[in-house]
């Protein structure tokens, strides 16, 4: 028995659905994958560290989207503190 392909909406980043950045970079709609594992594997092949994967039945209805996987990677930021040594003229 063949497994039916699912509809996946994926994007890089840690934003919630509807709050993701504008534009098309890092957003994909895949209708050829059959499993969540395949979607995760493909996102890692693209080199995305943080991403979310949703399934949907109707792309134009937000109520049909269901979060099925999220991966959040936030690296430790190393801040350099610069001291402002500018002189003021009196």
LOFIBA-680966 format. One line per 2 residues: their letters; for each residue x, y, z of N, C-alpha, C. Coordinates in steps of 0.2 Angstrom, whole numbers. Atoms other than C-alpha are relative to their C-alpha. Layout:
REM residues N
A	X Y Z X Y Z X Y Z; ...
//
This chain:
REM residues 90
XX	4 -6 0 0 0 0 4 6 0; -4 -6 1 7 17 -5 -2 5 5
XX	2 -5 -5 8 31 8 -1 6 -4; 2 -6 4 0 47 2 5 6 2
XX	-5 -6 -1 12 63 1 -4 5 4; 3 -5 -4 8 76 14 2 7 -2
XX	-2 -7 1 8 95 13 4 3 6; -4 -3 -5 22 103 23 1 7 -2
XX	-2 -7 0 25 121 26 5 1 5; -6 -1 -4 42 125 33 3 6 -1
XX	-4 -6 0 52 140 37 6 0 5; -5 0 -5 68 144 45 -1 6 5
XX	1 -5 -5 68 154 61 -4 -3 6; 3 3 -6 60 153 78 -7 4 1
XX	6 -3 -1 45 164 75 -6 -4 -1; 6 4 0 27 158 77 -3 1 -7
XX	3 0 6 16 155 62 -4 7 -1; 3 -7 1 10 172 55 5 5 2
XX	-4 -5 -2 24 181 63 7 -1 -3; -6 1 3 38 174 52 2 6 -5
XX	-2 -6 3 48 187 42 -3 0 -7; 3 -1 7 42 194 25 4 -3 -5
XX	-4 2 5 48 188 9 0 -8 -1; 1 7 1 51 171 2 7 -4 2
XX	-6 3 -2 69 167 9 -1 -5 6; 1 4 -6 69 152 20 -7 -3 1
XX	6 3 -1 51 147 17 -1 -5 -6; 1 5 5 46 131 7 -7 -3 1
XX	6 4 0 30 122 3 2 -7 -4; -2 7 3 33 103 0 -6 -4 0
XX	5 4 1 20 92 -7 2 -7 -2; -2 6 3 31 78 -12 3 -5 5
XX	-3 4 -5 37 71 5 -6 -4 4; 5 4 -3 28 57 14 0 0 8
XX	-1 1 -8 35 58 32 3 6 2; -3 -6 -3 40 71 44 7 -1 1
XX	-7 1 0 57 63 45 3 2 -6; -3 -3 6 60 67 27 0 7 0
XX	0 -7 0 55 85 30 6 3 4; -5 -2 -4 67 86 44 7 -1 -3
XX	-6 2 4 81 78 34 1 6 -5; -1 -4 5 78 90 20 2 7 3
XX	-2 -7 -3 79 106 31 7 0 3; -7 0 -2 95 100 38 5 0 -6
XX	-4 0 6 102 97 21 1 8 -3; -1 -7 1 98 116 18 4 4 4
XX	-5 -3 -5 109 120 33 -4 4 5; 4 -4 -4 95 128 43 1 -3 8
XX	-1 2 -7 99 127 62 -7 1 4; 6 -1 -3 82 134 68 -5 0 -5
XX	5 0 5 66 130 59 -6 -3 3; 6 3 -2 48 125 61 -4 -4 -6
XX	3 4 5 38 112 51 -8 0 2; 7 0 -1 19 113 49 -3 -5 -5
XX	4 4 5 6 101 40 -6 5 -1; 6 -4 1 -9 109 32 -4 -4 -5
XX	5 2 6 -24 104 21 -2 5 -4; 2 -6 5 -29 121 14 5 5 2
XX	-5 -5 -1 -15 133 12 -2 7 2; 3 -7 -1 -26 148 12 -4 1 6
XX	3 -1 -7 -34 144 29 4 -2 5; -5 1 -6 -23 146 44 -2 -5 5
XX	2 5 -5 -34 135 55 2 -7 -2; -1 7 2 -29 120 45 8 -2 1
XX	-7 1 -2 -10 122 50 1 -3 6; -2 3 -6 -3 111 63 7 -1 1
XX	-7 0 -2 14 113 71 2 -7 2; -2 7 -1 22 96 70 7 -1 2
XX	-7 0 -2 41 100 73 2 7 1; -4 -6 0 51 114 79 7 -1 3
XX	-7 0 -3 70 116 82 2 7 0; -3 -6 -1 77 131 90 7 0 2
XX	-7 0 -2 95 134 91 2 8 0; -2 -7 -2 101 150 99 7 0 3
XX	-7 1 -2 120 151 100 1 6 5; -2 -5 -5 128 160 115 3 6 -4
XX	-3 -6 3 132 178 110 5 2 4; -5 -3 -4 148 185 115 0 7 -2
XX	0 -7 1 147 203 117 6 3 2; -6 -4 -1 161 215 116 -2 7 3
XX	2 -6 -3 160 230 127 5 5 -2; -5 -6 2 168 246 120 -2 6 4
XX	1 -6 -4 171 260 131 1 6 -4; 0 -6 4 167 277 124 5 5 4
XX	-5 -5 -3 183 288 127 0 6 -3; 0 -6 4 177 303 117 1 6 5
XX	-1 -6 -5 182 320 125 -5 5 -2; 4 -6 1 170 334 127 3 6 0
XX	-3 -7 0 174 352 123 -4 4 5; 4 -4 -5 170 363 138 1 7 -2
//
